[in-house]
Amino acid sequence: MNMLERFRERAGECNMPDAAIEYWVGIARPCLCLRTDGEGPVVGHFGGKPALPESVAWPAGHAHLASLDLAAIPKGATDLDLPAEGTLVFMAVPGSASAAGRVIYAPTGVALTEAEPPGDGVSEYTRTPLHGVLDWSMPEDAYRSPRYMQDGQRDDEDLFEEITWELEDSDSLLILGGFGFSNTGGLGVPVREHEELLAEFFLQENEVGEDFETDYTTVFYVVARDDLTARNFDAVWMAADFHG
């Protein structure tokens, strides 16, 4: 079942009225869940060596988390203003609460070369295909929905948030778009007004070893909407939060 189906089922069990269920379903956003197993199309890969423009070196101290083929992403998979083609490369400096990372965008037609690690001890993770599965995202906190903020507070807000907390998806390695999930380190989902959550990674030891100094780390990539429209991926900023 997708997120909306699971929400409807759980909300019904909690005796939420049908009209309220449909209201909350209406604030959901499409997202693309990327997993290392599954039946969805391959839209990129985790780890391995990234293919970068010849003028761009593998950034010092950064691990390559994933590369996505934007042309392989199903139409309507997210509501982000992403380019229809090209490659997005996600890099991060490992650490339990790191704030250093980059997203490198290579438009179609730019010559790409498999980059070599910078030789500073940065890890190269096992290359694994990423399968994209269409799903829906609902906010942990109702105020993160622009529609909710416009409509005003509701009596069933607390119940909605209890249900969405129960239904969080922990099976994805990466989710493109949506509202995002917080971790227990206390950072929350670090998206401010006029910004979008581009991607969130869910990294465990079997994928990244002890590089992020904890058994489970979430890594967020956030961008201002204007920068996304302008394809200014150099303006993407990163934050990490830890389990514990």
C-alpha positions as CSV (number, residue, x, y, z in Angstrom):
1,M,0.0,0.0,0.0
2,N,1.1,3.5,-0.6
3,M,1.1,6.3,2.0
4,L,-2.4,7.5,1.2
5,E,-3.9,4.0,1.4
6,R,-2.1,3.4,4.7
7,F,-3.3,6.7,6.1
8,R,-6.9,6.1,5.1
9,E,-6.8,2.7,6.7
10,R,-5.2,3.9,10.0
11,A,-7.4,7.0,10.2
12,G,-10.5,4.9,9.8
13,E,-9.3,2.7,12.6
14,C,-9.0,5.8,14.7
15,N,-12.6,6.9,13.9
16,M,-11.5,10.0,12.0
17,P,-14.5,11.2,10.0
18,D,-14.4,10.6,6.2
19,A,-14.5,14.3,5.4
20,A,-11.5,14.9,7.7
21,I,-9.6,12.0,6.1
22,E,-10.1,13.5,2.7
23,Y,-9.0,16.9,3.9
24,W,-5.7,15.5,5.1
25,V,-5.2,13.3,2.1
26,G,-5.6,16.5,0.1
27,I,-2.4,18.1,1.5
28,A,-0.2,15.1,0.5
29,R,2.6,15.7,-2.0
30,P,4.0,13.2,-4.5
31,C,7.4,11.8,-3.9
32,L,9.8,9.2,-5.3
33,C,11.1,6.6,-3.0
34,L,14.4,5.1,-4.1
35,R,15.3,1.7,-2.8
36,T,18.1,-0.8,-3.5
37,D,15.5,-3.5,-4.1
38,G,12.1,-3.4,-5.7
39,E,10.2,-3.5,-9.0
40,G,10.4,0.2,-9.9
41,P,12.6,1.4,-12.7
42,V,16.3,2.1,-12.1
43,V,16.7,5.9,-11.9
44,G,20.3,6.1,-10.6
45,H,22.7,4.4,-8.3
46,F,24.0,4.7,-4.7
47,G,27.8,4.9,-4.2
48,G,30.5,4.0,-6.6
49,K,32.4,6.6,-8.6
50,P,30.3,9.5,-9.8
51,A,30.3,10.6,-13.5
52,L,31.2,14.3,-13.4
53,P,31.8,17.1,-16.0
54,E,35.5,17.1,-17.0
55,S,35.9,20.5,-15.4
56,V,34.6,19.3,-12.0
57,A,36.8,17.2,-9.6
58,W,35.5,14.9,-6.9
59,P,35.2,17.4,-4.0
60,A,37.8,16.9,-1.3
61,G,36.5,15.2,1.8
62,H,33.1,14.4,0.2
63,A,31.6,10.9,-0.1
64,H,29.5,10.2,-3.2
65,L,26.1,9.2,-2.0
66,A,24.1,8.9,-5.2
67,S,23.7,9.9,-8.8
68,L,20.3,10.2,-10.4
69,D,19.3,10.2,-14.1
70,L,16.6,12.9,-14.2
71,A,15.3,11.6,-17.6
72,A,14.6,8.2,-15.9
73,I,12.4,9.7,-13.2
74,P,8.7,9.0,-14.0
75,K,6.7,12.0,-15.0
76,G,4.8,13.4,-12.0
77,A,6.9,11.5,-9.5
78,T,7.4,14.7,-7.5
79,D,6.0,18.3,-7.6
80,L,9.6,19.7,-7.6
81,D,10.6,22.0,-10.5
82,L,13.4,19.6,-11.6
83,P,15.0,19.6,-15.0
84,A,13.6,17.0,-17.3
85,E,17.0,15.6,-18.2
86,G,20.6,15.6,-16.9
87,T,22.3,14.1,-13.9
88,L,22.2,15.1,-10.2
89,V,25.1,14.0,-8.1
90,F,24.8,14.1,-4.3
91,M,28.0,14.5,-2.2
92,A,28.4,14.8,1.5
93,V,31.1,15.2,4.1
94,P,30.4,12.4,6.5
95,G,29.6,13.1,10.2
96,S,26.8,12.6,12.7
97,A,25.7,16.2,12.3
98,S,27.5,17.3,9.2
99,A,26.4,20.4,7.3
100,A,28.8,20.1,4.4
101,G,27.6,18.7,1.1
102,R,27.1,19.5,-2.5
103,V,24.8,18.7,-5.3
104,I,26.4,18.8,-8.8
105,Y,24.1,19.1,-11.8
106,A,25.3,18.1,-15.2
107,P,22.8,19.1,-18.0
108,T,22.3,16.8,-21.0
109,G,25.0,17.2,-23.6
110,V,27.8,17.9,-21.1
111,A,30.6,15.4,-21.4
112,L,30.9,13.3,-18.2
113,T,33.9,11.3,-17.0
114,E,34.0,8.8,-14.1
115,A,35.8,10.7,-11.4
116,E,38.5,9.3,-9.1
117,P,38.4,9.8,-5.3
118,P,40.5,12.8,-4.1
119,G,42.9,10.6,-2.2
120,D,42.2,12.0,1.2
121,G,40.7,8.8,2.7
122,V,37.2,9.5,1.7
123,S,35.1,6.3,1.4
124,E,33.8,4.9,-1.8
125,Y,30.6,3.0,-1.1
126,T,29.5,-0.1,-2.9
127,R,27.7,0.9,-6.1
128,T,24.1,-0.2,-6.0
129,P,21.2,0.5,-8.4
130,L,18.4,2.6,-7.1
131,H,14.8,1.7,-8.0
132,G,12.2,4.4,-8.0
133,V,8.8,3.8,-6.5
134,L,6.0,6.4,-6.7
135,D,4.4,7.3,-3.4
136,W,3.0,10.2,-1.4
137,S,4.4,12.3,1.4
138,M,2.4,13.7,4.4
139,P,3.9,16.1,6.9
140,E,4.8,15.1,10.4
141,D,3.7,18.6,11.5
142,A,0.6,20.0,9.9
143,Y,2.0,23.5,9.7
144,R,4.5,22.4,7.1
145,S,1.6,22.3,4.6
146,P,0.9,25.7,2.9
147,R,-2.7,24.6,2.4
148,Y,-3.1,23.9,6.1
149,M,-1.5,27.2,7.0
150,Q,-4.0,29.0,4.7
151,D,-7.1,27.1,6.0
152,G,-6.2,27.5,9.7
153,Q,-6.1,25.1,12.7
154,R,-8.3,22.1,12.9
155,D,-9.5,20.0,15.9
156,D,-8.1,16.8,14.4
157,E,-4.6,18.1,13.9
158,D,-3.2,16.1,16.8
159,L,-4.7,12.9,15.6
160,F,-3.4,13.5,12.1
161,E,0.2,14.0,13.4
162,E,0.0,10.9,15.6
163,I,-1.0,8.8,12.5
164,T,1.6,10.2,10.2
165,W,4.3,9.6,12.9
166,E,3.2,6.0,13.0
167,L,3.3,5.6,9.2
168,E,6.8,6.9,8.4
169,D,8.6,5.0,5.7
170,S,12.0,3.6,6.8
171,D,12.5,1.3,3.9
172,S,13.8,3.8,1.4
173,L,17.5,4.8,1.1
174,L,16.5,8.1,-0.5
175,I,13.3,10.0,-1.0
176,L,13.1,12.7,-3.7
177,G,10.7,15.5,-2.8
178,G,7.9,15.5,-0.3
179,F,7.9,16.9,3.3
180,G,10.6,14.8,4.8
181,F,11.0,12.8,8.1
182,S,12.8,14.0,11.2
183,N,15.3,11.9,13.2
184,T,15.8,11.8,17.0
185,G,18.8,14.1,17.1
186,G,16.5,17.0,17.4
187,L,17.2,18.9,14.1
188,G,13.8,18.2,12.7
189,V,13.1,18.7,9.0
190,P,15.2,21.8,8.2
191,V,13.1,23.4,5.4
192,R,12.2,27.1,5.8
193,E,9.7,29.2,4.0
194,H,10.4,29.6,0.2
195,E,12.5,26.4,0.3
196,E,12.0,22.9,-0.9
197,L,13.3,19.6,0.4
198,L,15.1,18.3,-2.7
199,A,16.1,14.9,-1.2
200,E,16.5,13.1,2.1
201,F,18.8,10.1,2.6
202,F,18.3,7.4,5.2
203,L,21.8,6.0,5.8
204,Q,22.6,2.9,7.9
205,E,25.8,1.1,8.8
206,N,25.4,-1.5,6.1
207,E,25.6,1.2,3.5
208,V,28.1,3.7,4.9
209,G,29.8,1.8,7.7
210,E,30.8,4.1,10.6
211,D,31.4,7.2,8.4
212,F,28.5,9.1,9.9
213,E,29.4,8.1,13.5
214,T,26.0,6.5,14.3
215,D,24.0,3.5,13.3
216,Y,21.4,5.6,11.4
217,T,21.7,9.1,9.9
218,T,19.3,11.2,7.9
219,V,20.9,13.6,5.4
220,F,18.8,16.5,4.0
221,Y,19.4,18.5,0.8
222,V,17.4,21.8,0.8
223,V,17.1,24.5,-1.9
224,A,15.3,27.8,-2.3
225,R,12.5,27.5,-4.9
226,D,14.0,30.4,-6.9
227,D,17.4,28.7,-7.0
228,L,15.8,25.4,-8.1
229,T,13.9,27.2,-10.9
230,A,17.2,28.9,-12.0
231,R,19.0,25.5,-11.9
232,N,21.4,27.0,-9.3
233,F,22.3,23.7,-7.6
234,D,25.4,25.3,-6.1
235,A,23.0,27.0,-3.7
236,V,21.7,23.7,-2.3
237,W,22.6,23.3,1.3
238,M,22.9,20.1,3.4
239,A,22.2,19.1,7.0
240,A,22.5,15.8,8.8
241,D,20.7,14.4,11.9
242,F,21.5,11.3,13.9
243,H,19.6,8.6,15.6
244,G,20.3,8.4,19.3
